[in-house]
Amino acid sequence: MNGSKVALVTGGSRGIGAAIVRRLAGDGMRVAFTYASNRDRAEQVVSEVAARGGRALCLQADAADSATVAGAIERSVEAWGRLDVVVVNAGVARAGAIDALAPEEIDRMIDVNVRGTVHTIRAALPHLRDGGRIVTIGSVNAERTPFAGAATYAMTKAAVAGLVRGLARDLGPRGITVNNVQPGPTANDSMNADSPAAQAMTRWLALPRIGAPEEIAALVAHLAGPEAAFITGASLTIDGGFTA
């Protein structure tokens, strides 16, 4: 059981992030998570966790604002007394050619996906216990981008994969593992598994369906647990054969 352990998840109010919160709480961890703006949705996740006997805490923070993220981490440590697992899930995606996207859209992806990841980890490290776990949520698009309009997004997720490799070296002496989960096409709030968009995506996959958020959460839970203590610096793809 992980009852004494505490996890922090950024972007935990919906989609993959909410599935991670529910899974880690179901595994016995106390979980703090951030959300950008929709407090009602975040409170709903807290209620779902509580209904299953778990403990969760939601904290407002914009992933691109290093000060608010640092503040959320401080509040989570004050509430739970420790920090064992950090899952950097918050991310944004904008589709479009690099000369068609507005500069603000490009900057937002870089600010959330790259700078947000760096500054979240920096703020968490003074609190993260030796032997802890850091898991980032990247994207299979860092490895394969078979459609036009995803260059900037793919760049930001490739940067995350590179960061993880370096951090694994830096934090290895403390026994902290650092790994990157790269989901392929996965159901979300705007695309359920039966939607036409999801069905269209299956032409790129080896399996005849897109992924479920709970499947991504299961891989994160493994990396956050004791059996993954010798995995670090890895980008683990979970994509239904998208890159096969």
C-alpha positions as CSV (number, residue, x, y, z in Angstrom):
1,M,0.0,0.0,0.0
2,N,1.0,3.6,-0.7
3,G,-1.1,5.1,2.1
4,S,1.7,7.3,3.5
5,K,2.8,8.6,0.1
6,V,1.8,11.9,-1.5
7,A,1.6,12.7,-5.1
8,L,1.2,16.0,-7.0
9,V,-0.4,16.0,-10.4
10,T,-0.5,19.1,-12.6
11,G,-3.5,19.5,-14.8
12,G,-5.5,17.0,-12.9
13,S,-9.1,18.1,-13.4
14,R,-9.9,16.4,-16.6
15,G,-8.9,13.8,-19.2
16,I,-5.6,11.9,-18.6
17,G,-4.8,14.1,-15.6
18,A,-8.1,13.3,-13.8
19,A,-7.6,9.6,-14.6
20,I,-4.1,9.8,-13.0
21,V,-5.5,11.5,-9.9
22,R,-8.1,8.8,-9.5
23,R,-5.7,5.9,-10.1
24,L,-3.0,7.2,-7.7
25,A,-5.6,7.9,-5.0
26,G,-7.1,4.4,-5.6
27,D,-3.6,3.0,-5.1
28,G,-3.6,4.6,-1.6
29,M,-1.7,7.8,-2.2
30,R,-2.9,11.2,-1.0
31,V,-3.1,13.3,-4.2
32,A,-2.9,17.1,-4.7
33,F,-3.6,18.3,-8.2
34,T,-3.7,21.6,-10.0
35,Y,-6.3,23.0,-12.3
36,A,-6.2,26.0,-14.6
37,S,-9.6,27.7,-14.2
38,N,-12.6,25.3,-13.8
39,R,-13.0,24.9,-10.0
40,D,-16.3,23.0,-10.3
41,R,-14.7,20.3,-12.5
42,A,-11.7,20.1,-10.1
43,E,-14.1,19.7,-7.1
44,Q,-15.9,17.0,-8.9
45,V,-12.7,15.0,-9.2
46,V,-12.1,15.5,-5.5
47,S,-15.6,14.2,-4.8
48,E,-15.1,11.2,-7.0
49,V,-11.9,10.3,-5.2
50,A,-13.6,10.7,-1.8
51,A,-16.5,8.5,-2.8
52,R,-14.1,5.7,-3.4
53,G,-12.4,6.2,0.0
54,G,-9.4,8.3,-1.3
55,R,-8.0,11.7,-0.4
56,A,-7.5,14.5,-3.0
57,L,-6.9,18.2,-2.8
58,C,-7.4,20.6,-5.8
59,L,-5.3,23.8,-6.1
60,Q,-5.6,26.5,-8.7
61,A,-2.5,27.2,-10.7
62,D,-1.7,28.2,-14.3
63,A,1.1,25.8,-15.5
64,A,2.7,28.6,-17.4
65,D,3.0,30.8,-14.3
66,S,6.0,29.5,-12.2
67,A,5.0,31.5,-9.2
68,T,1.5,30.1,-8.9
69,V,2.8,26.5,-9.5
70,A,5.4,27.0,-6.8
71,G,2.7,28.3,-4.5
72,A,0.5,25.2,-5.2
73,I,3.4,22.9,-4.4
74,E,4.0,24.7,-1.2
75,R,0.3,24.5,-0.2
76,S,0.2,20.7,-1.0
77,V,3.3,20.1,1.2
78,E,1.7,22.1,4.0
79,A,-1.5,20.1,3.6
80,W,0.0,16.6,3.3
81,G,3.4,17.0,5.0
82,R,5.6,15.4,2.3
83,L,6.0,14.9,-1.4
84,D,6.9,11.5,-3.0
85,V,5.6,11.6,-6.6
86,V,5.4,14.5,-9.1
87,V,3.4,14.0,-12.3
88,V,3.7,16.8,-14.8
89,N,0.6,16.4,-16.9
90,A,-0.5,19.9,-17.7
91,G,-0.2,20.7,-21.4
92,V,-1.7,22.5,-24.3
93,A,-1.9,21.7,-28.1
94,R,-2.6,24.0,-31.0
95,A,-2.7,22.7,-34.5
96,G,-1.5,24.7,-37.5
97,A,1.5,25.4,-39.7
98,I,4.2,27.3,-38.0
99,D,3.6,30.4,-40.2
100,A,-0.2,30.2,-39.6
101,L,-0.3,29.9,-35.8
102,A,-0.4,33.2,-34.0
103,P,2.8,34.0,-32.1
104,E,0.8,33.9,-28.9
105,E,-0.3,30.4,-29.6
106,I,3.2,29.2,-30.2
107,D,4.4,31.0,-27.0
108,R,1.6,29.4,-25.0
109,M,2.6,25.9,-26.0
110,I,6.2,26.6,-25.2
111,D,5.3,28.3,-21.9
112,V,3.0,25.4,-20.7
113,N,4.6,22.4,-22.2
114,V,8.3,23.2,-21.8
115,R,8.8,26.1,-19.3
116,G,5.9,24.8,-17.2
117,T,7.5,21.4,-17.0
118,V,10.9,22.8,-16.1
119,H,9.6,25.2,-13.4
120,T,7.2,22.6,-11.9
121,I,10.1,20.2,-11.4
122,R,12.4,22.9,-10.0
123,A,9.8,24.0,-7.5
124,A,9.1,20.4,-6.4
125,L,12.7,19.2,-6.0
126,P,13.4,20.9,-2.6
127,H,10.4,19.0,-1.2
128,L,10.7,15.7,-3.1
129,R,12.0,12.9,-1.0
130,D,15.0,10.9,-1.9
131,G,13.8,7.8,-3.8
132,G,10.9,9.8,-5.2
133,R,9.4,9.6,-8.7
134,I,9.0,12.2,-11.4
135,V,6.8,11.4,-14.4
136,T,6.1,13.7,-17.3
137,I,3.3,13.3,-19.8
138,G,4.8,13.8,-23.2
139,S,3.3,12.7,-26.6
140,V,3.9,10.1,-29.2
141,N,4.2,13.1,-31.6
142,A,7.7,13.6,-30.3
143,E,8.5,10.3,-32.1
144,R,6.1,10.4,-35.1
145,T,4.0,13.2,-36.6
146,P,2.2,11.7,-39.6
147,F,0.0,14.8,-40.3
148,A,0.6,18.4,-41.0
149,G,0.1,21.2,-38.5
150,A,1.7,19.6,-35.4
151,A,5.3,20.7,-35.8
152,T,5.4,23.2,-32.9
153,Y,3.5,20.9,-30.5
154,A,5.8,18.0,-31.4
155,M,8.8,20.2,-30.8
156,T,7.6,21.0,-27.2
157,K,7.1,17.3,-26.4
158,A,10.5,16.3,-27.9
159,A,12.0,18.9,-25.5
160,V,10.3,17.2,-22.6
161,A,11.8,13.8,-23.6
162,G,15.3,15.4,-23.7
163,L,14.8,17.0,-20.3
164,V,13.9,13.7,-18.8
165,R,17.0,12.0,-20.0
166,G,19.2,14.7,-18.5
167,L,17.3,14.9,-15.2
168,A,17.6,11.1,-14.8
169,R,21.4,11.7,-14.6
170,D,21.2,14.7,-12.3
171,L,18.8,13.1,-9.8
172,G,20.0,9.5,-9.9
173,P,22.3,10.0,-6.9
174,R,19.2,10.8,-4.8
175,G,17.5,7.7,-6.0
176,I,14.8,9.8,-7.8
177,T,13.6,8.3,-11.1
178,V,12.5,10.5,-13.9
179,N,10.5,9.1,-16.8
180,N,8.3,10.3,-19.6
181,V,5.0,8.7,-20.7
182,Q,4.2,9.3,-24.4
183,P,0.5,8.7,-25.1
184,G,-0.8,8.1,-28.6
185,P,-4.4,9.0,-29.7
186,T,-6.4,8.9,-26.4
187,A,-10.0,9.7,-25.7
188,N,-10.7,13.1,-24.0
189,D,-13.4,15.6,-23.3
190,S,-13.8,16.6,-26.9
191,M,-13.3,13.1,-28.5
192,N,-14.8,10.0,-27.1
193,A,-13.8,6.6,-28.3
194,D,-16.9,6.2,-30.6
195,S,-16.7,9.6,-32.3
196,P,-16.0,10.0,-36.0
197,A,-12.6,11.7,-35.1
198,A,-11.6,8.7,-33.0
199,Q,-12.6,6.3,-35.7
200,A,-10.6,8.2,-38.3
201,M,-7.5,8.0,-36.1
202,T,-7.6,4.3,-36.0
203,R,-6.1,4.1,-39.5
204,W,-2.8,5.1,-38.0
205,L,-2.9,2.5,-35.2
206,A,-2.1,-1.2,-35.1
207,L,-5.1,-1.8,-32.7
208,P,-8.6,-0.8,-34.0
209,R,-9.3,1.8,-31.3
210,I,-7.9,4.8,-29.5
211,G,-6.6,4.7,-26.0
212,A,-8.5,5.3,-22.7
213,P,-7.2,7.8,-20.1
214,E,-7.2,5.0,-17.5
215,E,-4.7,3.1,-19.6
216,I,-2.3,6.0,-19.5
217,A,-2.9,6.3,-15.8
218,A,-2.0,2.7,-15.2
219,L,1.4,3.2,-16.8
220,V,2.0,6.3,-14.7
221,A,1.0,4.3,-11.6
222,H,3.5,1.6,-12.4
223,L,6.3,4.2,-12.8
224,A,5.3,5.8,-9.5
225,G,5.4,2.5,-7.7
226,P,8.1,0.3,-6.2
227,E,8.4,-2.1,-9.1
228,A,9.7,0.6,-11.4
229,A,12.6,1.6,-9.2
230,F,15.2,0.7,-11.9
231,I,13.5,2.5,-14.7
232,T,14.8,6.0,-15.3
233,G,15.5,8.4,-18.2
234,A,13.0,6.5,-20.3
235,S,10.3,7.7,-22.7
236,L,7.7,5.0,-22.6
237,T,5.2,5.0,-25.5
238,I,1.7,3.8,-25.0
239,D,0.0,4.3,-28.4
240,G,-1.8,1.2,-29.6
241,G,0.9,0.7,-32.3
242,F,0.8,4.2,-33.7
243,T,4.6,4.0,-34.0
244,A,4.8,0.3,-34.9
